Amino acid sequence: MALRIKRGTNAERLSYTPELGELIYVTDYSGANVGPLWVGDGTTVGGNQVSSGSGGGGGGGDVVDDTTPQLGGNLDLNSYDITGTGDIDTTGNINATGSIDVNLNIDAGGYVNATTMAANLFNGTFDGDITGSVFSDDSTVLVDGNNNRILAPVWNGDNHAMVDTELNTMKSSRLEIEDATDPKISFTGPVSSGSGHDIIASASRGTLASPSVSQAGDGVLDLTARGYDGDSFENTAVVKLGPDKYTTAIGDGIVPGRIVFLTYNESGATGTDNAMVFNRFGYLGIKTDAPAKALDVRGDGIFTGNVQAASMTGTFVADDSTILVDGVSGKVNLAPNTLSDLGNVTIGTPQAGQVLKYNGTAWVNDVDVVGSGGSGGGIGNIGVGADDSAIRLINSGESFKILGAGTNSTSSDAEGNITITGVTELSGDTTPVLGGNMETGTYNIKFGDAASPGSDDTLIFGTGNDLQIYHTGSASVIKDAGDGGLQILTNLLEVKNAANDEVQIDATEDGGVRLYYNGSSKLQTTTNGITITGTLTGDVTGNVSGTAGAVAWSGITSKPTTLAGYGITDAATSAQGTKADTALQPAALGNYDFTGSIVDTNDSSGITIVPAITAQSDLTVENNLYVTNAVVADRFESTSTGTPEITAATNLNLTAGNAVVITQSPVRFASFTTTERDALASANGDMIYNTTTNKFQGYANGAWVDLH
């Protein structure tokens, strides 16, 4: 039988300090890149690694026996060589000041830096990065490391980017450009009138060797912009060029096209609402992929300048959705607060001094007062509030001025239009009042921790500050500080934990109320009363009734089987016999003296003692001692001359709150031959002594390894 020592992950090993001599087996040593076996010295967190010859232990054992040796530090060759047959596979750099003679393949995940590269340096395959220039067998420069160019006198395949120095062209199936500061593609060269530098993308159905006719809606060239979201690069905008989605005229030298501009929204999605299309007819559509006019906008538009058109068709609507020009019925509508009915306006040749006035019933032509601009000229009869709140008129020839205050400002143009611009800061208003509903949009209303609830960072309802909601920094509080009670009006009330994955209390309209413990319902109200799931612990005051009145005796489950169970603790028992003076136990029965040394039953059956037994002297058991539950003792000590044993039919678990400590004697592991060892049902962490190899061995990562 193998001895299984304490085991756990490397993170668990580093979480405590093992005692002196305590052994630990690391179950994930391979992934954690540490040795599997560690021993404590009483002071070092996680213990010290036990040297091992295999399994990544990093010890001083024979490397030949280790199928996965690992270095715990830099390897110093000490003026010696690494020789042998095989590959060197590394993801780092190989830096050499001398020559590297390779007759095998080099698979380099990093860089190979060399001042010079002699001919026939590599007789195998080189897979990795090279810094410097690369030459062909005839000394022709293929890669110009000084001028950062790739040169090729002839084409060499279609799957890699190659430069034809004679035609000044490049051919590739994939071109990727990366730069740490400012990656770009630049075209420089002369052009003729009406033409520029070309970026040509050719696409078809079929294959490259045997192309077939393109179809409507096929993609030819996608210009995709991507941004980094913290984990990966995701699309932000795409320009798609290709045959028109709705064309039926592809063929005979004609492929009608279209351009689609797409953007991605806050949900990472795109569609017609995020598209602008320029189709084969020269129509530009916004929020539609099939524009029907030269400009087809399926939504609202904002123009800061003039809109010029020979004619305009449709309905004109104000900002408040009021129809100003009804294109369906063909009439002009004015809002009720202006000229509500044009039918009562006198139409004729205006005369000097005439104005349009409302007489209480209709709009009519009238004459203005003198000096108002009709016949007298100038501007007059404008009332302005003076410093004393009195109203004075601005007469002809006078002017008035509007001054900005605080964050407010004023401006005027050549037409005399006055614009007042200002921002009202709530922070400067001690009694702000809303004029309508306040919408948060996509933002929040945030409160800090209330140092003085009710006076700072508190949400208050009611004229008497009756309801208050605030956070103290350590608790969230809903306080009913006024008259009446706190009412929660809902069809379903649920109280859940902070993770929102466990119900604690729920109440359903026309249903029950349930109380939960650890996600399990324990108390529920029903039509007839309450249902308790589990045990009712504690005293019950009052009468307990069933559905038909009093609870029937037969309906009570788990009834006591002893008088003591009913609270009668002084009744005489049959075992006491005549020693009981009355039907009740005497105050004290006294001690019992036995004439013999054996306590037995008349039918030789077992004796069951319910209460605990206190033996004031030694207890000697001549036969087996059977204990159904745990044996609790301060110490277990064997005084016999033989060898005591602790056996178990399956595993024997030793559990200690800190460590299992063995003092004054060594630990002797079970001894097995190699054949016997292989027949064991082994698990990682098992340790034995192999009598075939005369070595301690441990079972690590599914195999037996030597520990010395």
Secondary structure, DSSP 8 states (H G I E B T S, - for coil): --EE-EEE-HHHHTTS---TT-EEEETTHHHHTS-SEEE--SSSTT-EE---SSTT---SS-GGG-SS---SS----TT----SSS--EESS-EE-SS---BSS-EEEEEEEE-S---TT-BSS-EEEEEES-EE-TT--EEEETTTTEE-BSS---SSS-EEETTTTEEE-S------SS-----------TT----------EE-SSSEE---TT---EEEEEEEE-SSSEEEEEEEEEEE-TT----BTTB--EEEEEEE--TTS--SGGGEEEE-TTS-EEES-SS--SSEEE-S----SS----S---S-EE-TTS-EEEETTTTEE---TTS-S-GGGS--S---TTEEEEE-SSSEEEEE--TTSSSSS-S---EEEE-TTS-EEEE-TT--------TT-EEEE-TT--EEEE----GGG-SS---SS----TT--------SSTTTSSEEEESTT--EEEEE-SS-EEEEE-SSS------SEEEEE-TTS--EEEEEETTS-EEEEETTEEEEEE-SSSEEE-S---S---S--EETTEE--GGG--S--SSTGGGT--SB--TTTGGG-SSSB--S-------SSS----TT-------S----SS----SS----SS----S-----SSS------SS------SS-----SS-----EE-HHHHHTS---TTEEEEETTTTEEEEEETTEEEE--
